[in-house]
Amino acid sequence: MNLRIKYRLYIHIDGKLIPEQYDRYEILNVREGIDPNDTKDYQELISKLSKSINRPLSEFEIKNYETM
């Protein structure tokens, strides 16, 4: 199953995390039946997104997701 994830990336400026002006999108292939509303599945989702965009968990925030 593919999920289209809308997220906001944060960048380091003078020791602070500042959000970028625009949202970004990523399409992830996830297992069938994943429920982003479930805590365990949500952790799996943000872990996959972190690996996909090569950023630590603290440098992005998921805004929205939809199945494709």
PDB file with one MODEL, atoms N, CA, C and O in Angstrom:
MODEL        1
ATOM      1  N   MET A   1       0.847  -1.169   0.000  1.00  0.00           N
ATOM      2  CA  MET A   1       0.000   0.000   0.000  1.00  0.00           C
ATOM      3  C   MET A   1       0.897   1.238   0.000  1.00  0.00           C
ATOM      4  O   MET A   1       1.915   1.271   0.691  1.00  0.00           O
ATOM      5  N   ASN A   2       0.523   2.234  -0.762  1.00  0.00           N
ATOM      6  CA  ASN A   2       1.276   3.484  -0.809  1.00  0.00           C
ATOM      7  C   ASN A   2       0.552   4.575  -0.024  1.00  0.00           C
ATOM      8  O   ASN A   2      -0.669   4.706  -0.103  1.00  0.00           O
ATOM      9  N   LEU A   3       1.315   5.348   0.726  1.00  0.00           N
ATOM     10  CA  LEU A   3       0.791   6.504   1.441  1.00  0.00           C
ATOM     11  C   LEU A   3       1.483   7.755   0.932  1.00  0.00           C
ATOM     12  O   LEU A   3       2.703   7.781   0.768  1.00  0.00           O
ATOM     13  N   ARG A   4       0.704   8.778   0.686  1.00  0.00           N
ATOM     14  CA  ARG A   4       1.262  10.090   0.332  1.00  0.00           C
ATOM     15  C   ARG A   4       1.288  10.894   1.626  1.00  0.00           C
ATOM     16  O   ARG A   4       0.246  11.160   2.224  1.00  0.00           O
ATOM     17  N   ILE A   5       2.485  11.278   2.048  1.00  0.00           N
ATOM     18  CA  ILE A   5       2.654  11.944   3.336  1.00  0.00           C
ATOM     19  C   ILE A   5       3.075  13.393   3.113  1.00  0.00           C
ATOM     20  O   ILE A   5       4.030  13.679   2.391  1.00  0.00           O
ATOM     21  N   LYS A   6       2.348  14.284   3.743  1.00  0.00           N
ATOM     22  CA  LYS A   6       2.671  15.711   3.728  1.00  0.00           C
ATOM     23  C   LYS A   6       3.384  16.013   5.041  1.00  0.00           C
ATOM     24  O   LYS A   6       2.865  15.706   6.115  1.00  0.00           O
ATOM     25  N   TYR A   7       4.578  16.615   4.960  1.00  0.00           N
ATOM     26  CA  TYR A   7       5.338  16.889   6.175  1.00  0.00           C
ATOM     27  C   TYR A   7       6.039  18.232   6.089  1.00  0.00           C
ATOM     28  O   TYR A   7       6.231  18.774   5.000  1.00  0.00           O
ATOM     29  N   ARG A   8       6.413  18.757   7.221  1.00  0.00           N
ATOM     30  CA  ARG A   8       7.153  20.018   7.308  1.00  0.00           C
ATOM     31  C   ARG A   8       8.541  19.703   7.848  1.00  0.00           C
ATOM     32  O   ARG A   8       8.687  19.081   8.901  1.00  0.00           O
ATOM     33  N   LEU A   9       9.549  20.137   7.117  1.00  0.00           N
ATOM     34  CA  LEU A   9      10.932  19.915   7.508  1.00  0.00           C
ATOM     35  C   LEU A   9      11.422  21.085   8.348  1.00  0.00           C
ATOM     36  O   LEU A   9      11.088  22.237   8.071  1.00  0.00           O
ATOM     37  N   TYR A  10      12.207  20.793   9.366  1.00  0.00           N
ATOM     38  CA  TYR A  10      12.801  21.820  10.222  1.00  0.00           C
ATOM     39  C   TYR A  10      14.303  21.840   9.970  1.00  0.00           C
ATOM     40  O   TYR A  10      14.928  20.787   9.842  1.00  0.00           O
ATOM     41  N   ILE A  11      14.883  23.036   9.898  1.00  0.00           N
ATOM     42  CA  ILE A  11      16.319  23.162   9.651  1.00  0.00           C
ATOM     43  C   ILE A  11      16.987  23.862  10.830  1.00  0.00           C
ATOM     44  O   ILE A  11      16.364  24.663  11.527  1.00  0.00           O
ATOM     45  N   HIS A  12      18.262  23.548  11.041  1.00  0.00           N
ATOM     46  CA  HIS A  12      19.028  24.155  12.127  1.00  0.00           C
ATOM     47  C   HIS A  12      19.551  25.520  11.704  1.00  0.00           C
ATOM     48  O   HIS A  12      20.266  25.635  10.709  1.00  0.00           O
ATOM     49  N   ILE A  13      19.194  26.556  12.462  1.00  0.00           N
ATOM     50  CA  ILE A  13      19.715  27.900  12.242  1.00  0.00           C
ATOM     51  C   ILE A  13      20.090  28.467  13.606  1.00  0.00           C
ATOM     52  O   ILE A  13      19.230  28.629  14.472  1.00  0.00           O
ATOM     53  N   ASP A  14      21.358  28.765  13.795  1.00  0.00           N
ATOM     54  CA  ASP A  14      21.852  29.314  15.060  1.00  0.00           C
ATOM     55  C   ASP A  14      21.426  28.482  16.263  1.00  0.00           C
ATOM     56  O   ASP A  14      21.035  29.032  17.293  1.00  0.00           O
ATOM     57  N   GLY A  15      21.500  27.170  16.140  1.00  0.00           N
ATOM     58  CA  GLY A  15      21.177  26.286  17.249  1.00  0.00           C
ATOM     59  C   GLY A  15      19.691  26.077  17.497  1.00  0.00           C
ATOM     60  O   GLY A  15      19.321  25.427  18.475  1.00  0.00           O
ATOM     61  N   LYS A  16      18.836  26.606  16.644  1.00  0.00           N
ATOM     62  CA  LYS A  16      17.393  26.449  16.788  1.00  0.00           C
ATOM     63  C   LYS A  16      16.852  25.684  15.588  1.00  0.00           C
ATOM     64  O   LYS A  16      17.423  25.730  14.498  1.00  0.00           O
ATOM     65  N   LEU A  17      15.746  24.983  15.801  1.00  0.00           N
ATOM     66  CA  LEU A  17      15.057  24.320  14.708  1.00  0.00           C
ATOM     67  C   LEU A  17      13.975  25.253  14.183  1.00  0.00           C
ATOM     68  O   LEU A  17      13.030  25.585  14.899  1.00  0.00           O
ATOM     69  N   ILE A  18      14.116  25.671  12.932  1.00  0.00           N
ATOM     70  CA  ILE A  18      13.189  26.604  12.296  1.00  0.00           C
ATOM     71  C   ILE A  18      12.442  25.851  11.189  1.00  0.00           C
ATOM     72  O   ILE A  18      13.078  25.200  10.360  1.00  0.00           O
ATOM     73  N   PRO A  19      11.092  25.928  11.158  1.00  0.00           N
ATOM     74  CA  PRO A  19      10.355  25.226  10.098  1.00  0.00           C
ATOM     75  C   PRO A  19      10.561  25.895   8.736  1.00  0.00           C
ATOM     76  O   PRO A  19      10.654  27.118   8.634  1.00  0.00           O
ATOM     77  N   GLU A  20      10.630  25.063   7.698  1.00  0.00           N
ATOM     78  CA  GLU A  20      10.691  25.608   6.349  1.00  0.00           C
ATOM     79  C   GLU A  20       9.363  26.270   6.019  1.00  0.00           C
ATOM     80  O   GLU A  20       8.347  25.998   6.659  1.00  0.00           O
ATOM     81  N   GLN A  21       9.376  27.134   5.023  1.00  0.00           N
ATOM     82  CA  GLN A  21       8.178  27.892   4.670  1.00  0.00           C
ATOM     83  C   GLN A  21       7.103  27.012   4.037  1.00  0.00           C
ATOM     84  O   GLN A  21       5.912  27.257   4.228  1.00  0.00           O
ATOM     85  N   TYR A  22       7.513  25.993   3.287  1.00  0.00           N
ATOM     86  CA  TYR A  22       6.562  25.170   2.550  1.00  0.00           C
ATOM     87  C   TYR A  22       6.592  23.727   3.028  1.00  0.00           C
ATOM     88  O   TYR A  22       7.605  23.252   3.542  1.00  0.00           O
ATOM     89  N   ASP A  23       5.463  23.032   2.852  1.00  0.00           N
ATOM     90  CA  ASP A  23       5.386  21.610   3.161  1.00  0.00           C
ATOM     91  C   ASP A  23       6.014  20.804   2.031  1.00  0.00           C
ATOM     92  O   ASP A  23       6.127  21.273   0.898  1.00  0.00           O
ATOM     93  N   ARG A  24       6.414  19.596   2.361  1.00  0.00           N
ATOM     94  CA  ARG A  24       6.967  18.664   1.377  1.00  0.00           C
ATOM     95  C   ARG A  24       6.078  17.429   1.333  1.00  0.00           C
ATOM     96  O   ARG A  24       5.275  17.190   2.234  1.00  0.00           O
ATOM     97  N   TYR A  25       6.238  16.649   0.266  1.00  0.00           N
ATOM     98  CA  TYR A  25       5.459  15.429   0.100  1.00  0.00           C
ATOM     99  C   TYR A  25       6.397  14.269  -0.177  1.00  0.00           C
ATOM    100  O   TYR A  25       7.437  14.429  -0.815  1.00  0.00           O
ATOM    101  N   GLU A  26       6.014  13.104   0.311  1.00  0.00           N
ATOM    102  CA  GLU A  26       6.786  11.882   0.093  1.00  0.00           C
ATOM    103  C   GLU A  26       5.786  10.744  -0.079  1.00  0.00           C
ATOM    104  O   GLU A  26       4.769  10.693   0.612  1.00  0.00           O
ATOM    105  N   ILE A  27       6.078   9.841  -0.994  1.00  0.00           N
ATOM    106  CA  ILE A  27       5.244   8.653  -1.170  1.00  0.00           C
ATOM    107  C   ILE A  27       6.013   7.465  -0.609  1.00  0.00           C
ATOM    108  O   ILE A  27       7.131   7.173  -1.034  1.00  0.00           O
ATOM    109  N   LEU A  28       5.395   6.785   0.354  1.00  0.00           N
ATOM    110  CA  LEU A  28       6.024   5.635   0.998  1.00  0.00           C
ATOM    111  C   LEU A  28       5.216   4.376   0.719  1.00  0.00           C
ATOM    112  O   LEU A  28       3.985   4.394   0.729  1.00  0.00           O
ATOM    113  N   ASN A  29       5.928   3.290   0.471  1.00  0.00           N
ATOM    114  CA  ASN A  29       5.294   1.985   0.339  1.00  0.00           C
ATOM    115  C   ASN A  29       5.308   1.353   1.728  1.00  0.00           C
ATOM    116  O   ASN A  29       6.372   1.046   2.266  1.00  0.00           O
ATOM    117  N   VAL A  30       4.131   1.162   2.301  1.00  0.00           N
ATOM    118  CA  VAL A  30       3.998   0.608   3.649  1.00  0.00           C
ATOM    119  C   VAL A  30       3.200  -0.679   3.592  1.00  0.00           C
ATOM    120  O   VAL A  30       2.572  -0.981   2.578  1.00  0.00           O
ATOM    121  N   ARG A  31       3.223  -1.434   4.670  1.00  0.00           N
ATOM    122  CA  ARG A  31       2.515  -2.719   4.703  1.00  0.00           C
ATOM    123  C   ARG A  31       1.001  -2.496   4.660  1.00  0.00           C
ATOM    124  O   ARG A  31       0.495  -1.462   5.097  1.00  0.00           O
ATOM    125  N   GLU A  32       0.309  -3.473   4.132  1.00  0.00           N
ATOM    126  CA  GLU A  32      -1.162  -3.418   4.071  1.00  0.00           C
ATOM    127  C   GLU A  32      -1.731  -3.377   5.485  1.00  0.00           C
ATOM    128  O   GLU A  32      -1.227  -4.045   6.388  1.00  0.00           O
ATOM    129  N   GLY A  33      -2.764  -2.604   5.664  1.00  0.00           N
ATOM    130  CA  GLY A  33      -3.444  -2.574   6.950  1.00  0.00           C
ATOM    131  C   GLY A  33      -2.813  -1.685   8.000  1.00  0.00           C
ATOM    132  O   GLY A  33      -3.227  -1.715   9.159  1.00  0.00           O
ATOM    133  N   ILE A  34      -1.814  -0.890   7.622  1.00  0.00           N
ATOM    134  CA  ILE A  34      -1.193   0.004   8.613  1.00  0.00           C
ATOM    135  C   ILE A  34      -2.215   1.079   9.005  1.00  0.00           C
ATOM    136  O   ILE A  34      -2.914   1.626   8.153  1.00  0.00           O
ATOM    137  N   ASP A  35      -2.285   1.364  10.287  1.00  0.00           N
ATOM    138  CA  ASP A  35      -3.218   2.360  10.805  1.00  0.00           C
ATOM    139  C   ASP A  35      -2.421   3.485  11.457  1.00  0.00           C
ATOM    140  O   ASP A  35      -1.972   3.330  12.593  1.00  0.00           O
ATOM    141  N   PRO A  36      -2.231   4.619  10.767  1.00  0.00           N
ATOM    142  CA  PRO A  36      -1.446   5.719  11.325  1.00  0.00           C
ATOM    143  C   PRO A  36      -2.026   6.297  12.623  1.00  0.00           C
ATOM    144  O   PRO A  36      -1.330   7.011  13.344  1.00  0.00           O
ATOM    145  N   ASN A  37      -3.295   5.993  12.924  1.00  0.00           N
ATOM    146  CA  ASN A  37      -3.888   6.456  14.172  1.00  0.00           C
ATOM    147  C   ASN A  37      -3.472   5.600  15.365  1.00  0.00           C
ATOM    148  O   ASN A  37      -3.639   6.010  16.513  1.00  0.00           O
ATOM    149  N   ASP A  38      -2.931   4.414  15.096  1.00  0.00           N
ATOM    150  CA  ASP A  38      -2.427   3.537  16.142  1.00  0.00           C
ATOM    151  C   ASP A  38      -0.997   3.957  16.485  1.00  0.00           C
ATOM    152  O   ASP A  38      -0.193   4.203  15.586  1.00  0.00           O
ATOM    153  N   THR A  39      -0.678   4.040  17.763  1.00  0.00           N
ATOM    154  CA  THR A  39       0.636   4.540  18.199  1.00  0.00           C
ATOM    155  C   THR A  39       1.795   3.728  17.628  1.00  0.00           C
ATOM    156  O   THR A  39       2.769   4.300  17.140  1.00  0.00           O
ATOM    157  N   LYS A  40       1.699   2.415  17.682  1.00  0.00           N
ATOM    158  CA  LYS A  40       2.779   1.557  17.182  1.00  0.00           C
ATOM    159  C   LYS A  40       2.963   1.725  15.672  1.00  0.00           C
ATOM    160  O   LYS A  40       4.089   1.833  15.187  1.00  0.00           O
ATOM    161  N   ASP A  41       1.851   1.745  14.934  1.00  0.00           N
ATOM    162  CA  ASP A  41       1.926   1.926  13.483  1.00  0.00           C
ATOM    163  C   ASP A  41       2.443   3.321  13.119  1.00  0.00           C
ATOM    164  O   ASP A  41       3.176   3.475  12.142  1.00  0.00           O
ATOM    165  N   TYR A  42       2.065   4.330  13.898  1.00  0.00           N
ATOM    166  CA  TYR A  42       2.536   5.692  13.652  1.00  0.00           C
ATOM    167  C   TYR A  42       4.055   5.769  13.841  1.00  0.00           C
ATOM    168  O   TYR A  42       4.744   6.436  13.069  1.00  0.00           O
ATOM    169  N   GLN A  43       4.572   5.091  14.863  1.00  0.00           N
ATOM    170  CA  GLN A  43       6.014   5.063  15.084  1.00  0.00           C
ATOM    171  C   GLN A  43       6.727   4.397  13.899  1.00  0.00           C
ATOM    172  O   GLN A  43       7.792   4.848  13.477  1.00  0.00           O
ATOM    173  N   GLU A  44       6.135   3.329  13.371  1.00  0.00           N
ATOM    174  CA  GLU A  44       6.694   2.660  12.199  1.00  0.00           C
ATOM    175  C   GLU A  44       6.689   3.606  10.993  1.00  0.00           C
ATOM    176  O   GLU A  44       7.646   3.639  10.220  1.00  0.00           O
ATOM    177  N   LEU A  45       5.613   4.368  10.840  1.00  0.00           N
ATOM    178  CA  LEU A  45       5.471   5.300   9.727  1.00  0.00           C
ATOM    179  C   LEU A  45       6.512   6.417   9.794  1.00  0.00           C
ATOM    180  O   LEU A  45       7.158   6.713   8.789  1.00  0.00           O
ATOM    181  N   ILE A  46       6.683   7.038  10.956  1.00  0.00           N
ATOM    182  CA  ILE A  46       7.661   8.124  11.049  1.00  0.00           C
ATOM    183  C   ILE A  46       9.092   7.598  10.942  1.00  0.00           C
ATOM    184  O   ILE A  46       9.980   8.305  10.466  1.00  0.00           O
ATOM    185  N   SER A  47       9.315   6.370  11.379  1.00  0.00           N
ATOM    186  CA  SER A  47      10.635   5.757  11.220  1.00  0.00           C
ATOM    187  C   SER A  47      10.953   5.539   9.738  1.00  0.00           C
ATOM    188  O   SER A  47      12.069   5.811   9.295  1.00  0.00           O
ATOM    189  N   LYS A  48       9.969   5.046   8.970  1.00  0.00           N
ATOM    190  CA  LYS A  48      10.164   4.856   7.524  1.00  0.00           C
ATOM    191  C   LYS A  48      10.395   6.190   6.818  1.00  0.00           C
ATOM    192  O   LYS A  48      11.253   6.292   5.942  1.00  0.00           O
ATOM    193  N   LEU A  49       9.629   7.208   7.201  1.00  0.00           N
ATOM    194  CA  LEU A  49       9.795   8.532   6.597  1.00  0.00           C
ATOM    195  C   LEU A  49      11.171   9.094   6.923  1.00  0.00           C
ATOM    196  O   LEU A  49      11.819   9.687   6.061  1.00  0.00           O
ATOM    197  N   SER A  50      11.620   8.915   8.156  1.00  0.00           N
ATOM    198  CA  SER A  50      12.939   9.390   8.574  1.00  0.00           C
ATOM    199  C   SER A  50      14.046   8.761   7.725  1.00  0.00           C
ATOM    200  O   SER A  50      14.979   9.445   7.304  1.00  0.00           O
ATOM    201  N   LYS A  51      13.935   7.463   7.479  1.00  0.00           N
ATOM    202  CA  LYS A  51      14.926   6.772   6.652  1.00  0.00           C
ATOM    203  C   LYS A  51      14.839   7.224   5.197  1.00  0.00           C
ATOM    204  O   LYS A  51      15.860   7.372   4.526  1.00  0.00           O
ATOM    205  N   SER A  52      13.630   7.440   4.718  1.00  0.00           N
ATOM    206  CA  SER A  52      13.418   7.833   3.330  1.00  0.00           C
ATOM    207  C   SER A  52      13.990   9.219   3.020  1.00  0.00           C
ATOM    208  O   SER A  52      14.598   9.417   1.968  1.00  0.00           O
ATOM    209  N   ILE A  53      13.799  10.170   3.927  1.00  0.00           N
ATOM    210  CA  ILE A  53      14.288  11.534   3.694  1.00  0.00           C
ATOM    211  C   ILE A  53      15.647  11.779   4.321  1.00  0.00           C
ATOM    212  O   ILE A  53      16.213  12.865   4.195  1.00  0.00           O
ATOM    213  N   ASN A  54      16.176  10.753   5.007  1.00  0.00           N
ATOM    214  CA  ASN A  54      17.509  10.811   5.619  1.00  0.00           C
ATOM    215  C   ASN A  54      17.628  11.970   6.619  1.00  0.00           C
ATOM    216  O   ASN A  54      18.596  12.730   6.593  1.00  0.00           O
ATOM    217  N   ARG A  55      16.638  12.087   7.490  1.00  0.00           N
ATOM    218  CA  ARG A  55      16.614  13.118   8.533  1.00  0.00           C
ATOM    219  C   ARG A  55      16.237  12.476   9.865  1.00  0.00           C
ATOM    220  O   ARG A  55      15.479  11.506   9.889  1.00  0.00           O
ATOM    221  N   PRO A  56      16.754  13.005  10.973  1.00  0.00           N
ATOM    222  CA  PRO A  56      16.339  12.486  12.286  1.00  0.00           C
ATOM    223  C   PRO A  56      14.871  12.815  12.575  1.00  0.00           C
ATOM    224  O   PRO A  56      14.300  13.730  11.981  1.00  0.00           O
ATOM    225  N   LEU A  57      14.281  12.066  13.481  1.00  0.00           N
ATOM    226  CA  LEU A  57      12.856  12.234  13.806  1.00  0.00           C
ATOM    227  C   LEU A  57      12.528  13.636  14.302  1.00  0.00           C
ATOM    228  O   LEU A  57      11.404  14.104  14.122  1.00  0.00           O
ATOM    229  N   SER A  58      13.475  14.304  14.914  1.00  0.00           N
ATOM    230  CA  SER A  58      13.219  15.633  15.483  1.00  0.00           C
ATOM    231  C   SER A  58      13.190  16.738  14.425  1.00  0.00           C
ATOM    232  O   SER A  58      12.833  17.874  14.739  1.00  0.00           O
ATOM    233  N   GLU A  59      13.559  16.430  13.180  1.00  0.00           N
ATOM    234  CA  GLU A  59      13.671  17.469  12.154  1.00  0.00           C
ATOM    235  C   GLU A  59      12.504  17.506  11.173  1.00  0.00           C
ATOM    236  O   GLU A  59      12.599  18.167  10.138  1.00  0.00           O
ATOM    237  N   PHE A  60      11.408  16.816  11.470  1.00  0.00           N
ATOM    238  CA  PHE A  60      10.228  16.919  10.618  1.00  0.00           C
ATOM    239  C   PHE A  60       8.969  16.645  11.429  1.00  0.00           C
ATOM    240  O   PHE A  60       9.011  16.062  12.512  1.00  0.00           O
ATOM    241  N   GLU A  61       7.851  17.086  10.867  1.00  0.00           N
ATOM    242  CA  GLU A  61       6.551  16.892  11.492  1.00  0.00           C
ATOM    243  C   GLU A  61       5.569  16.470  10.408  1.00  0.00           C
ATOM    244  O   GLU A  61       5.443  17.142   9.385  1.00  0.00           O
ATOM    245  N   ILE A  62       4.875  15.360  10.629  1.00  0.00           N
ATOM    246  CA  ILE A  62       3.880  14.897   9.667  1.00  0.00           C
ATOM    247  C   ILE A  62       2.636  15.755   9.799  1.00  0.00           C
ATOM    248  O   ILE A  62       2.101  15.924  10.895  1.00  0.00           O
ATOM    249  N   LYS A  63       2.182  16.295   8.684  1.00  0.00           N
ATOM    250  CA  LYS A  63       1.000  17.152   8.662  1.00  0.00           C
ATOM    251  C   LYS A  63      -0.252  16.366   8.271  1.00  0.00           C
ATOM    252  O   LYS A  63      -1.321  16.557   8.850  1.00  0.00           O
ATOM    253  N   ASN A  64      -0.104  15.471   7.269  1.00  0.00           N
ATOM    254  CA  ASN A  64      -1.257  14.782   6.723  1.00  0.00           C
ATOM    255  C   ASN A  64      -0.779  13.550   5.969  1.00  0.00           C
ATOM    256  O   ASN A  64       0.393  13.460   5.605  1.00  0.00           O
ATOM    257  N   TYR A  65      -1.675  12.608   5.734  1.00  0.00           N
ATOM    258  CA  TYR A  65      -1.355  11.426   4.934  1.00  0.00           C
ATOM    259  C   TYR A  65      -2.630  10.947   4.263  1.00  0.00           C
ATOM    260  O   TYR A  65      -3.731  11.152   4.775  1.00  0.00           O
ATOM    261  N   GLU A  66      -2.472  10.310   3.115  1.00  0.00           N
ATOM    262  CA  GLU A  66      -3.615   9.743   2.407  1.00  0.00           C
ATOM    263  C   GLU A  66      -3.153   8.526   1.628  1.00  0.00           C
ATOM    264  O   GLU A  66      -2.005   8.461   1.191  1.00  0.00           O
ATOM    265  N   THR A  67      -4.046   7.561   1.455  1.00  0.00           N
ATOM    266  CA  THR A  67      -3.702   6.361   0.681  1.00  0.00           C
ATOM    267  C   THR A  67      -3.784   6.677  -0.794  1.00  0.00           C
ATOM    268  O   THR A  67      -4.524   7.563  -1.221  1.00  0.00           O
ATOM    269  N   MET A  68      -3.024   5.949  -1.549  1.00  0.00           N
ATOM    270  CA  MET A  68      -3.007   6.145  -3.001  1.00  0.00           C
ATOM    271  C   MET A  68      -3.405   4.847  -3.681  1.00  0.00           C
ATOM    272  O   MET A  68      -3.457   4.784  -4.909  1.00  0.00           O
TER     273      MET A  68
ENDMDL
END
